[in-house]
Amino acid sequence: MADINRDEDTIEVADPPRFVFGERVVSRTTIRNDGTFNGKDIGDVLVKKGDIGYVVSIGTFLQQFYIYAVEFTDYGYRVGMRAKELMTLDNLPDDILAQLGDRASALKEL
C-alpha cells in the first residue's frame, strides 16, 4: 500500500534549495491564505496559478522544507511558498526551451 503522506516525509533541506535569490518563478497552483498572511481573510486568494514573482528569501519550516518568499510585484506583497508550488522561468532545461521554440524568447522579455 502506497504511503499517501510520502511528500510530508521528505526532508528537502538535506539537498540544496531548488531556487536561488532573484530567480523568476511562476505559481503552479492558486494559493489561498491559511491564516498566516496578515491583512487578508482565511481562504482569500493570494496568488493565482500562472502569476510570476521573484524569490527574495529562502527559509525553512520544521527543519524539513524550504519556504521561498516570493515577491509578486503585480500585487505588491510577498508570499511564502513551497518548491512544489513553483516552477522556474529563468533556468528552464534546454529540452523544454527547444519545445517552446519562439515562445522561449517571449519568456525572456517578461
C-alpha positions as YAML, in Angstrom:
chain: A
units: angstrom
residues:
- id: 1
  name: MET
  ca: [0.00, 0.00, 0.00]
- id: 2
  name: ALA
  ca: [1.39, 3.42, -1.00]
- id: 3
  name: ASP
  ca: [2.06, 5.98, 1.70]
- id: 4
  name: ILE
  ca: [-0.17, 8.99, 0.94]
- id: 5
  name: ASN
  ca: [1.99, 11.21, 3.19]
- id: 6
  name: ARG
  ca: [5.19, 10.40, 1.28]
- id: 7
  name: ASP
  ca: [5.71, 14.09, 0.37]
- id: 8
  name: GLU
  ca: [5.43, 15.10, 4.01]
- id: 9
  name: ASP
  ca: [8.13, 12.57, 4.93]
- id: 10
  name: THR
  ca: [10.64, 14.11, 2.50]
- id: 11
  name: ILE
  ca: [13.41, 16.18, 4.05]
- id: 12
  name: GLU
  ca: [14.06, 18.84, 1.42]
- id: 13
  name: VAL
  ca: [16.73, 20.63, 3.45]
- id: 14
  name: ALA
  ca: [19.05, 17.63, 3.01]
- id: 15
  name: ASP
  ca: [19.58, 18.96, -0.53]
- id: 16
  name: PRO
  ca: [20.37, 22.49, -1.77]
- id: 17
  name: PRO
  ca: [17.38, 24.79, -2.40]
- id: 18
  name: ARG
  ca: [15.72, 24.30, -5.78]
- id: 19
  name: PHE
  ca: [15.55, 28.07, -6.46]
- id: 20
  name: VAL
  ca: [18.00, 30.93, -5.84]
- id: 21
  name: PHE
  ca: [17.66, 34.57, -4.81]
- id: 22
  name: GLY
  ca: [16.31, 36.74, -7.61]
- id: 23
  name: GLU
  ca: [15.11, 33.80, -9.70]
- id: 24
  name: ARG
  ca: [11.89, 34.36, -11.62]
- id: 25
  name: VAL
  ca: [9.28, 31.77, -10.77]
- id: 26
  name: VAL
  ca: [5.67, 31.08, -11.71]
- id: 27
  name: SER
  ca: [2.99, 29.74, -9.40]
- id: 28
  name: ARG
  ca: [1.87, 26.23, -10.34]
- id: 29
  name: THR
  ca: [-1.28, 26.49, -8.21]
- id: 30
  name: THR
  ca: [-3.67, 29.00, -6.70]
- id: 31
  name: ILE
  ca: [-2.55, 29.89, -3.18]
- id: 32
  name: ARG
  ca: [-5.10, 30.85, -0.53]
- id: 33
  name: ASN
  ca: [-4.48, 32.43, 2.85]
- id: 34
  name: ASP
  ca: [-4.20, 29.72, 5.50]
- id: 35
  name: GLY
  ca: [-4.32, 32.35, 8.24]
- id: 36
  name: THR
  ca: [-0.62, 33.22, 8.21]
- id: 37
  name: PHE
  ca: [-0.93, 36.21, 5.85]
- id: 38
  name: ASN
  ca: [-1.92, 39.38, 7.72]
- id: 39
  name: GLY
  ca: [-4.50, 41.69, 6.20]
- id: 40
  name: LYS
  ca: [-6.39, 39.02, 4.26]
- id: 41
  name: ASP
  ca: [-9.15, 36.70, 5.42]
- id: 42
  name: ILE
  ca: [-8.60, 32.96, 5.66]
- id: 43
  name: GLY
  ca: [-9.40, 31.46, 2.27]
- id: 44
  name: ASP
  ca: [-8.73, 34.65, 0.29]
- id: 45
  name: VAL
  ca: [-6.73, 34.07, -2.89]
- id: 46
  name: LEU
  ca: [-3.18, 35.41, -2.52]
- id: 47
  name: VAL
  ca: [-1.67, 34.12, -5.77]
- id: 48
  name: LYS
  ca: [-3.30, 32.71, -8.87]
- id: 49
  name: LYS
  ca: [-1.92, 29.88, -10.97]
- id: 50
  name: GLY
  ca: [0.42, 31.42, -13.54]
- id: 51
  name: ASP
  ca: [1.35, 34.51, -11.51]
- id: 52
  name: ILE
  ca: [5.02, 35.48, -11.85]
- id: 53
  name: GLY
  ca: [7.23, 36.51, -8.96]
- id: 54
  name: TYR
  ca: [10.83, 36.69, -7.77]
- id: 55
  name: VAL
  ca: [12.46, 34.69, -4.97]
- id: 56
  name: VAL
  ca: [13.57, 37.25, -2.37]
- id: 57
  name: SER
  ca: [14.50, 34.97, 0.52]
- id: 58
  name: ILE
  ca: [14.76, 31.31, 1.43]
- id: 59
  name: GLY
  ca: [13.91, 29.91, 4.84]
- id: 60
  name: THR
  ca: [12.97, 26.57, 6.30]
- id: 61
  name: PHE
  ca: [9.93, 25.15, 8.04]
- id: 62
  name: LEU
  ca: [10.13, 22.41, 10.67]
- id: 63
  name: GLN
  ca: [13.75, 21.78, 9.64]
- id: 64
  name: GLN
  ca: [12.26, 19.80, 6.77]
- id: 65
  name: PHE
  ca: [11.05, 22.06, 3.96]
- id: 66
  name: TYR
  ca: [12.38, 25.11, 2.17]
- id: 67
  name: ILE
  ca: [9.99, 28.04, 2.16]
- id: 68
  name: TYR
  ca: [10.61, 30.54, -0.63]
- id: 69
  name: ALA
  ca: [9.47, 34.11, -0.02]
- id: 70
  name: VAL
  ca: [8.25, 35.17, -3.45]
- id: 71
  name: GLU
  ca: [7.65, 38.83, -4.26]
- id: 72
  name: PHE
  ca: [4.67, 39.22, -6.56]
- id: 73
  name: THR
  ca: [5.18, 42.73, -7.92]
- id: 74
  name: ASP
  ca: [1.70, 42.81, -9.50]
- id: 75
  name: TYR
  ca: [0.23, 42.54, -6.00]
- id: 76
  name: GLY
  ca: [2.91, 44.36, -4.02]
- id: 77
  name: TYR
  ca: [3.44, 41.66, -1.43]
- id: 78
  name: ARG
  ca: [5.39, 38.51, -0.60]
- id: 79
  name: VAL
  ca: [4.02, 35.02, -0.16]
- id: 80
  name: GLY
  ca: [5.82, 32.04, 1.38]
- id: 81
  name: MET
  ca: [5.63, 29.05, -0.94]
- id: 82
  name: ARG
  ca: [6.97, 25.53, -1.18]
- id: 83
  name: ALA
  ca: [9.04, 24.29, -4.14]
- id: 84
  name: LYS
  ca: [6.21, 22.03, -5.32]
- id: 85
  name: GLU
  ca: [4.05, 25.15, -5.75]
- id: 86
  name: LEU
  ca: [6.60, 26.89, -8.00]
- id: 87
  name: MET
  ca: [8.33, 26.47, -11.34]
- id: 88
  name: THR
  ca: [11.35, 28.39, -12.61]
- id: 89
  name: LEU
  ca: [11.18, 30.74, -15.56]
- id: 90
  name: ASP
  ca: [14.88, 31.60, -15.57]
- id: 91
  name: ASN
  ca: [16.52, 28.18, -15.53]
- id: 92
  name: LEU
  ca: [14.44, 26.03, -17.86]
- id: 93
  name: PRO
  ca: [16.23, 22.93, -19.19]
- id: 94
  name: ASP
  ca: [17.38, 23.05, -22.83]
- id: 95
  name: ASP
  ca: [14.87, 20.40, -23.91]
- id: 96
  name: ILE
  ca: [11.99, 22.49, -22.54]
- id: 97
  name: LEU
  ca: [13.32, 25.63, -24.25]
- id: 98
  name: ALA
  ca: [13.51, 23.70, -27.52]
- id: 99
  name: GLN
  ca: [9.88, 22.63, -27.13]
- id: 100
  name: LEU
  ca: [8.84, 26.23, -26.50]
- id: 101
  name: GLY
  ca: [10.53, 27.44, -29.68]
- id: 102
  name: ASP
  ca: [9.72, 31.12, -30.34]
- id: 103
  name: ARG
  ca: [7.80, 31.35, -27.09]
- id: 104
  name: ALA
  ca: [11.09, 30.87, -25.18]
- id: 105
  name: SER
  ca: [12.32, 34.29, -26.34]
- id: 106
  name: ALA
  ca: [9.00, 35.82, -25.30]
- id: 107
  name: LEU
  ca: [9.57, 34.44, -21.79]
- id: 108
  name: LYS
  ca: [12.87, 36.29, -21.55]
- id: 109
  name: GLU
  ca: [11.08, 39.56, -22.27]
- id: 110
  name: LEU
  ca: [8.62, 39.11, -19.38]
...
